[in-house]
Amino acid sequence: MTIDKLIKKLEDIEGITRDAYSCCPEGDIGTDTSDTMYYINHVQDELEKLVIELKKDKYQLTNDAGS
């Protein structure tokens, strides 16, 4: 799998987690729903960090190859 395909797949998963978060009913803090929303939000954050890192790596690889 290329870096571009991996980034695309991770961005697709990010979109799915946004949809999952949006589908959760509002819950009071400490309820199962609020816990679910917390974990979905955490996954979104981690995916975003991963995509950013992969894009940096891709940029670095592209620039190194051109040198």
KOLGU-4560 file (N, C-alpha, C; in nm, 3 decimals, padded with zeros to 5 digits):
<recs>
<n_xx: 00.085 n_yy: -00.117 n_zz: 00.000 ca_xx: 00.000 ca_yy: 00.000 ca_zz: 00.000 c_xx: 00.090 c_yy: 00.123 c_zz: 00.000 mol: A seq: 1 type: MET>
<n_xx: 00.056 n_yy: 00.219 n_zz: -00.083 ca_xx: 00.135 ca_yy: 00.342 ca_zz: -00.089 c_xx: 00.094 c_yy: 00.435 c_zz: 00.025 mol: A seq: 2 type: THR>
<n_xx: 00.178 n_yy: 00.533 n_zz: 00.052 ca_xx: 00.147 ca_yy: 00.632 ca_zz: 00.156 c_xx: 00.019 c_yy: 00.706 c_zz: 00.120 mol: A seq: 3 type: ILE>
<n_xx: 00.001 n_yy: 00.741 n_zz: -00.007 ca_xx: -00.120 ca_yy: 00.812 ca_zz: -00.048 c_xx: -00.246 c_yy: 00.730 c_zz: -00.021 mol: A seq: 4 type: ASP>
<n_xx: -00.241 n_yy: 00.601 n_zz: -00.052 ca_xx: -00.357 ca_yy: 00.516 ca_zz: -00.028 c_xx: -00.384 c_yy: 00.500 c_zz: 00.121 mol: A seq: 5 type: LYS>
<n_xx: -00.277 n_yy: 00.490 n_zz: 00.199 ca_xx: -00.291 ca_yy: 00.480 ca_zz: 00.345 c_xx: -00.352 c_yy: 00.607 c_zz: 00.403 mol: A seq: 6 type: LEU>
<n_xx: -00.305 n_yy: 00.721 n_zz: 00.358 ca_xx: -00.360 ca_yy: 00.850 ca_zz: 00.404 c_xx: -00.508 c_yy: 00.859 c_zz: 00.368 mol: A seq: 7 type: ILE>
<n_xx: -00.542 n_yy: 00.821 n_zz: 00.246 ca_xx: -00.682 ca_yy: 00.826 ca_zz: 00.202 c_xx: -00.769 c_yy: 00.736 c_zz: 00.289 mol: A seq: 8 type: LYS>
<n_xx: -00.721 n_yy: 00.615 n_zz: 00.316 ca_xx: -00.796 ca_yy: 00.521 ca_zz: 00.398 c_xx: -00.816 c_yy: 00.575 c_zz: 00.539 mol: A seq: 9 type: LYS>
<n_xx: -00.712 n_yy: 00.633 n_zz: 00.597 ca_xx: -00.723 ca_yy: 00.691 ca_zz: 00.731 c_xx: -00.818 c_yy: 00.810 c_zz: 00.733 mol: A seq: 10 type: LEU>
<n_xx: -00.816 n_yy: 00.890 n_zz: 00.627 ca_xx: -00.909 ca_yy: 01.003 ca_zz: 00.618 c_xx: -01.053 c_yy: 00.952 c_zz: 00.606 mol: A seq: 11 type: GLU>
<n_xx: -01.073 n_yy: 00.843 n_zz: 00.535 ca_xx: -01.206 ca_yy: 00.782 ca_zz: 00.526 c_xx: -01.253 c_yy: 00.736 c_zz: 00.665 mol: A seq: 12 type: ASP>
<n_xx: -01.162 n_yy: 00.674 n_zz: 00.739 ca_xx: -01.196 ca_yy: 00.629 ca_zz: 00.874 c_xx: -01.226 c_yy: 00.748 c_zz: 00.965 mol: A seq: 13 type: ILE>
<n_xx: -01.151 n_yy: 00.857 n_zz: 00.948 ca_xx: -01.182 ca_yy: 00.980 ca_zz: 01.024 c_xx: -01.325 c_yy: 01.025 c_zz: 00.998 mol: A seq: 14 type: GLU>
<n_xx: -01.365 n_yy: 01.022 n_zz: 00.872 ca_xx: -01.502 ca_yy: 01.061 ca_zz: 00.836 c_xx: -01.606 c_yy: 00.971 c_zz: 00.901 mol: A seq: 15 type: GLY>
<n_xx: -01.577 n_yy: 00.843 n_zz: 00.905 ca_xx: -01.669 ca_yy: 00.748 ca_zz: 00.968 c_xx: -01.682 c_yy: 00.777 c_zz: 01.117 mol: A seq: 16 type: ILE>
<n_xx: -01.570 n_yy: 00.809 n_zz: 01.182 ca_xx: -01.577 ca_yy: 00.839 ca_zz: 01.325 c_xx: -01.652 c_yy: 00.969 c_zz: 01.350 mol: A seq: 17 type: THR>
<n_xx: -01.641 n_yy: 01.066 n_zz: 01.259 ca_xx: -01.721 ca_yy: 01.189 ca_zz: 01.274 c_xx: -01.870 c_yy: 01.157 c_zz: 01.265 mol: A seq: 18 type: ARG>
<n_xx: -01.904 n_yy: 01.070 n_zz: 01.169 ca_xx: -02.044 ca_yy: 01.028 ca_zz: 01.156 c_xx: -02.091 c_yy: 00.955 c_zz: 01.281 mol: A seq: 19 type: ASP>
<n_xx: -02.006 n_yy: 00.868 n_zz: 01.335 ca_xx: -02.042 ca_yy: 00.793 ca_zz: 01.456 c_xx: -02.065 c_yy: 00.888 c_zz: 01.573 mol: A seq: 20 type: ALA>
<n_xx: -01.979 n_yy: 00.987 n_zz: 01.586 ca_xx: -01.992 ca_yy: 01.084 ca_zz: 01.694 c_xx: -02.122 c_yy: 01.162 c_zz: 01.680 mol: A seq: 21 type: TYR>
<n_xx: -02.152 n_yy: 01.201 n_zz: 01.556 ca_xx: -02.273 ca_yy: 01.279 ca_zz: 01.530 c_xx: -02.401 c_yy: 01.199 c_zz: 01.556 mol: A seq: 22 type: SER>
<n_xx: -02.393 n_yy: 01.069 n_zz: 01.542 ca_xx: -02.510 ca_yy: 00.983 ca_zz: 01.561 c_xx: -02.538 c_yy: 00.952 c_zz: 01.708 mol: A seq: 23 type: CYS>
<n_xx: -02.440 n_yy: 00.978 n_zz: 01.794 ca_xx: -02.459 ca_yy: 00.950 ca_zz: 01.937 c_xx: -02.558 c_yy: 01.049 c_zz: 01.997 mol: A seq: 24 type: CYS>
<n_xx: -02.654 n_yy: 00.999 n_zz: 02.071 ca_xx: -02.744 ca_yy: 01.091 ca_zz: 02.141 c_xx: -02.666 c_yy: 01.164 c_zz: 02.250 mol: A seq: 25 type: PRO>
<n_xx: -02.708 n_yy: 01.285 n_zz: 02.279 ca_xx: -02.642 ca_yy: 01.360 ca_zz: 02.386 c_xx: -02.659 c_yy: 01.284 c_zz: 02.517 mol: A seq: 26 type: GLU>
<n_xx: -02.552 n_yy: 01.273 n_zz: 02.592 ca_xx: -02.559 ca_yy: 01.202 ca_zz: 02.720 c_xx: -02.497 c_yy: 01.285 c_zz: 02.830 mol: A seq: 27 type: GLY>
<n_xx: -02.545 n_yy: 01.263 n_zz: 02.948 ca_xx: -02.488 ca_yy: 01.332 ca_zz: 03.063 c_xx: -02.350 c_yy: 01.276 c_zz: 03.091 mol: A seq: 28 type: ASP>
<n_xx: -02.263 n_yy: 01.361 n_zz: 03.147 ca_xx: -02.128 ca_yy: 01.319 ca_zz: 03.182 c_xx: -02.137 c_yy: 01.199 c_zz: 03.276 mol: A seq: 29 type: ILE>
<n_xx: -02.056 n_yy: 01.100 n_zz: 03.249 ca_xx: -02.054 ca_yy: 00.980 ca_zz: 03.332 c_xx: -02.146 c_yy: 00.869 c_zz: 03.284 mol: A seq: 30 type: GLY>
<n_xx: -02.223 n_yy: 00.896 n_zz: 03.180 ca_xx: -02.311 ca_yy: 00.791 ca_zz: 03.127 c_xx: -02.237 c_yy: 00.712 c_zz: 03.020 mol: A seq: 31 type: THR>
<n_xx: -02.296 n_yy: 00.599 n_zz: 02.982 ca_xx: -02.235 ca_yy: 00.518 ca_zz: 02.877 c_xx: -02.221 c_yy: 00.598 c_zz: 02.747 mol: A seq: 32 type: ASP>
<n_xx: -02.320 n_yy: 00.681 n_zz: 02.717 ca_xx: -02.315 ca_yy: 00.760 ca_zz: 02.594 c_xx: -02.200 c_yy: 00.859 c_zz: 02.597 mol: A seq: 33 type: THR>
<n_xx: -02.180 n_yy: 00.927 n_zz: 02.709 ca_xx: -02.070 ca_yy: 01.024 ca_zz: 02.715 c_xx: -01.936 c_yy: 00.952 c_zz: 02.705 mol: A seq: 34 type: SER>
<n_xx: -01.928 n_yy: 00.831 n_zz: 02.762 ca_xx: -01.804 ca_yy: 00.753 ca_zz: 02.750 c_xx: -01.779 c_yy: 00.716 c_zz: 02.604 mol: A seq: 35 type: ASP>
<n_xx: -01.884 n_yy: 00.675 n_zz: 02.534 ca_xx: -01.872 ca_yy: 00.639 ca_zz: 02.393 c_xx: -01.826 c_yy: 00.759 c_zz: 02.312 mol: A seq: 36 type: THR>
<n_xx: -01.885 n_yy: 00.874 n_zz: 02.336 ca_xx: -01.846 ca_yy: 00.995 ca_zz: 02.264 c_xx: -01.701 c_yy: 01.032 c_zz: 02.293 mol: A seq: 37 type: MET>
<n_xx: -01.658 n_yy: 01.013 n_zz: 02.417 ca_xx: -01.519 ca_yy: 01.041 ca_zz: 02.454 c_xx: -01.424 c_yy: 00.953 c_zz: 02.372 mol: A seq: 38 type: TYR>
<n_xx: -01.454 n_yy: 00.823 n_zz: 02.367 ca_xx: -01.365 ca_yy: 00.732 ca_zz: 02.295 c_xx: -01.366 c_yy: 00.758 c_zz: 02.144 mol: A seq: 39 type: TYR>
<n_xx: -01.480 n_yy: 00.790 n_zz: 02.089 ca_xx: -01.487 ca_yy: 00.824 ca_zz: 01.947 c_xx: -01.403 c_yy: 00.949 c_zz: 01.921 mol: A seq: 40 type: ILE>
<n_xx: -01.416 n_yy: 01.048 n_zz: 02.005 ca_xx: -01.340 ca_yy: 01.172 ca_zz: 01.990 c_xx: -01.190 c_yy: 01.145 c_zz: 02.000 mol: A seq: 41 type: ASN>
<n_xx: -01.152 n_yy: 01.057 n_zz: 02.091 ca_xx: -01.011 ca_yy: 01.022 ca_zz: 02.108 c_xx: -00.957 c_yy: 00.955 c_zz: 01.981 mol: A seq: 42 type: HIS>
<n_xx: -01.035 n_yy: 00.865 n_zz: 01.924 ca_xx: -00.994 ca_yy: 00.799 ca_zz: 01.800 c_xx: -00.978 c_yy: 00.902 c_zz: 01.688 mol: A seq: 43 type: VAL>
<n_xx: -01.071 n_yy: 00.996 n_zz: 01.679 ca_xx: -01.060 ca_yy: 01.101 ca_zz: 01.578 c_xx: -00.929 c_yy: 01.178 c_zz: 01.594 mol: A seq: 44 type: GLN>
<n_xx: -00.896 n_yy: 01.215 n_zz: 01.716 ca_xx: -00.773 ca_yy: 01.290 ca_zz: 01.741 c_xx: -00.650 c_yy: 01.210 c_zz: 01.702 mol: A seq: 45 type: ASP>
<n_xx: -00.648 n_yy: 01.082 n_zz: 01.738 ca_xx: -00.533 ca_yy: 00.998 ca_zz: 01.707 c_xx: -00.518 c_yy: 00.976 c_zz: 01.556 mol: A seq: 46 type: GLU>
<n_xx: -00.630 n_yy: 00.958 n_zz: 01.487 ca_xx: -00.625 ca_yy: 00.943 ca_zz: 01.341 c_xx: -00.573 c_yy: 01.071 c_zz: 01.276 mol: A seq: 47 type: LEU>
<n_xx: -00.619 n_yy: 01.185 n_zz: 01.324 ca_xx: -00.574 ca_yy: 01.312 ca_zz: 01.269 c_xx: -00.423 c_yy: 01.328 c_zz: 01.287 mol: A seq: 48 type: GLU>
<n_xx: -00.373 n_yy: 01.294 n_zz: 01.405 ca_xx: -00.228 ca_yy: 01.302 ca_zz: 01.429 c_xx: -00.152 c_yy: 01.209 c_zz: 01.335 mol: A seq: 49 type: LYS>
<n_xx: -00.204 n_yy: 01.090 n_zz: 01.316 ca_xx: -00.139 ca_yy: 00.993 ca_zz: 01.228 c_xx: -00.135 c_yy: 01.043 c_zz: 01.084 mol: A seq: 50 type: LEU>
<n_xx: -00.245 n_yy: 01.098 n_zz: 01.037 ca_xx: -00.250 ca_yy: 01.151 ca_zz: 00.900 c_xx: -00.150 c_yy: 01.265 c_zz: 00.884 mol: A seq: 51 type: VAL>
<n_xx: -00.143 n_yy: 01.353 n_zz: 00.981 ca_xx: -00.048 ca_yy: 01.464 ca_zz: 00.976 c_xx: 00.095 c_yy: 01.411 c_zz: 00.969 mol: A seq: 52 type: ILE>
<n_xx: 00.128 n_yy: 01.313 n_zz: 01.052 ca_xx: 00.262 ca_yy: 01.255 ca_zz: 01.051 c_xx: 00.294 c_yy: 01.189 c_zz: 00.918 mol: A seq: 53 type: GLU>
<n_xx: 00.199 n_yy: 01.116 n_zz: 00.863 ca_xx: 00.221 ca_yy: 01.051 ca_zz: 00.734 c_xx: 00.242 c_yy: 01.153 c_zz: 00.623 mol: A seq: 54 type: LEU>
<n_xx: 00.166 n_yy: 01.262 n_zz: 00.627 ca_xx: 00.183 ca_yy: 01.366 ca_zz: 00.526 c_xx: 00.320 c_yy: 01.432 c_zz: 00.538 mol: A seq: 55 type: LYS>
<n_xx: 00.367 n_yy: 01.452 n_zz: 00.662 ca_xx: 00.501 ca_yy: 01.506 ca_zz: 00.683 c_xx: 00.606 c_yy: 01.410 c_zz: 00.630 mol: A seq: 56 type: LYS>
<n_xx: 00.590 n_yy: 01.281 n_zz: 00.661 ca_xx: 00.685 ca_yy: 01.181 ca_zz: 00.613 c_xx: 00.687 c_yy: 01.176 c_zz: 00.460 mol: A seq: 57 type: ASP>
<n_xx: 00.569 n_yy: 01.181 n_zz: 00.400 ca_xx: 00.561 ca_yy: 01.179 ca_zz: 00.254 c_xx: 00.631 c_yy: 01.300 c_zz: 00.196 mol: A seq: 58 type: LYS>
<n_xx: 00.609 n_yy: 01.417 n_zz: 00.254 ca_xx: 00.673 ca_yy: 01.540 ca_zz: 00.208 c_xx: 00.825 c_yy: 01.526 c_zz: 00.220 mol: A seq: 59 type: TYR>
<n_xx: 00.870 n_yy: 01.474 n_zz: 00.334 ca_xx: 01.013 ca_yy: 01.456 ca_zz: 00.357 c_xx: 01.073 c_yy: 01.359 c_zz: 00.255 mol: A seq: 60 type: GLN>
<n_xx: 01.004 n_yy: 01.247 n_zz: 00.232 ca_xx: 01.053 ca_yy: 01.149 ca_zz: 00.135 c_xx: 01.060 c_yy: 01.208 c_zz: -00.005 mol: A seq: 61 type: LEU>
<n_xx: 00.958 n_yy: 01.286 n_zz: -00.040 ca_xx: 00.955 ca_yy: 01.349 ca_zz: -00.172 c_xx: 01.069 c_yy: 01.447 c_zz: -00.188 mol: A seq: 62 type: THR>
<n_xx: 01.094 n_yy: 01.527 n_zz: -00.084 ca_xx: 01.203 ca_yy: 01.625 ca_zz: -00.091 c_xx: 01.339 c_yy: 01.558 c_zz: -00.089 mol: A seq: 63 type: ASN>
<n_xx: 01.354 n_yy: 01.451 n_zz: -00.012 ca_xx: 01.482 ca_yy: 01.379 ca_zz: -00.008 c_xx: 01.512 c_yy: 01.314 c_zz: -00.143 mol: A seq: 64 type: ASP>
<n_xx: 01.408 n_yy: 01.261 n_zz: -00.207 ca_xx: 01.426 ca_yy: 01.196 ca_zz: -00.337 c_xx: 01.466 c_yy: 01.296 c_zz: -00.445 mol: A seq: 65 type: ALA>
<n_xx: 01.419 n_yy: 01.420 n_zz: -00.430 ca_xx: 01.448 ca_yy: 01.523 ca_zz: -00.529 c_xx: 01.584 c_yy: 01.586 c_zz: -00.511 mol: A seq: 66 type: GLY>
<n_xx: 01.650 n_yy: 01.557 n_zz: -00.400 ca_xx: 01.782 ca_yy: 01.619 ca_zz: -00.373 c_xx: 01.894 c_yy: 01.548 c_zz: -00.444 mol: A seq: 67 type: SER>
</recs>
